[in-house]
């Protein structure tokens, strides 16, 4: 080292100090990015897990709700009822003919299976009235015995 010029020694020292500084900064940057990526991946996996758990929870809630609807269904309880429409006679559910009389459970008794089903749903969910409307806005079925016309009145009353 005695035969090397002082300017060369200073240059080598500056280069070594620079390499150590760059190496230290690179190591800390790598470590920081590694931790940040691991945290990001962990958070993403937690979000996916919570989403899937919510999907499964929603699915089982729907199954439980459907089971409660089936258990409360009068159609399944009284299979011997001869006035009910067969399960494959879907058109009979929309037959709106007949007269409405009073009943102790829902205030009115329906003569068609569609009206009976709507009254059951009305009682099950606690709605005041249920209206089934067509694409054109005409009322196809309702549980409201006071409803006279086939359409809703306009909001301005005309």
ChimeraX attribute file (.defattr): number of C-alpha atoms within 10 A of each C-alpha:
attribute: neighborCount
match mode: 1-to-1
recipient: residues
	/A:1	6
	/A:2	5
	/A:3	5
	/A:4	8
	/A:5	9
	/A:6	11
	/A:7	9
	/A:8	10
	/A:9	12
	/A:10	11
	/A:11	11
	/A:12	12
	/A:13	12
	/A:14	12
	/A:15	12
	/A:16	12
	/A:17	12
	/A:18	12
	/A:19	12
	/A:20	12
	/A:21	12
	/A:22	12
	/A:23	12
	/A:24	12
	/A:25	12
	/A:26	12
	/A:27	12
	/A:28	12
	/A:29	12
	/A:30	12
	/A:31	12
	/A:32	12
	/A:33	12
	/A:34	12
	/A:35	12
	/A:36	12
	/A:37	12
	/A:38	12
	/A:39	12
	/A:40	12
	/A:41	12
	/A:42	12
	/A:43	12
	/A:44	12
	/A:45	12
	/A:46	12
	/A:47	12
	/A:48	12
	/A:49	12
	/A:50	12
	/A:51	12
	/A:52	12
	/A:53	12
	/A:54	12
	/A:55	12
	/A:56	12
	/A:57	12
	/A:58	12
	/A:59	12
	/A:60	12
	/A:61	12
	/A:62	12
	/A:63	12
	/A:64	12
	/A:65	12
	/A:66	12
	/A:67	12
	/A:68	12
	/A:69	15
	/A:70	13
	/A:71	12
	/A:72	14
	/A:73	15
	/A:74	14
	/A:75	18
	/A:76	11
	/A:77	11
	/A:78	10
	/A:79	10
	/A:80	9
	/A:81	11
	/A:82	8
	/A:83	9
	/A:84	17
	/A:85	16
	/A:86	12
	/A:87	9
	/A:88	7
	/A:89	9
	/A:90	12
	/A:91	9
	/A:92	15
	/A:93	17
	/A:94	14
	/A:95	15
	/A:96	16
	/A:97	10
	/A:98	9
	/A:99	10
	/A:100	15
	/A:101	11
	/A:102	11
	/A:103	10
	/A:104	7
	/A:105	10
	/A:106	13
	/A:107	14
	/A:108	17
	/A:109	18
	/A:110	21
	/A:111	17
	/A:112	20
	/A:113	20
	/A:114	22
	/A:115	23
	/A:116	19
	/A:117	17
	/A:118	19
	/A:119	23
	/A:120	20
	/A:121	18
	/A:122	16
	/A:123	15
	/A:124	13
	/A:125	9
	/A:126	9
	/A:127	11
	/A:128	9
	/A:129	14
	/A:130	15
	/A:131	14
	/A:132	12
	/A:133	15
	/A:134	10
	/A:135	6
	/A:136	7
	/A:137	11
	/A:138	14
	/A:139	16
	/A:140	14
	/A:141	18
	/A:142	19
	/A:143	27
	/A:144	14
	/A:145	14
	/A:146	7
	/A:147	12
	/A:148	8
	/A:149	9
	/A:150	13
	/A:151	14
	/A:152	14
	/A:153	9
	/A:154	7
	/A:155	6
	/A:156	5
	/A:157	6
	/A:158	5
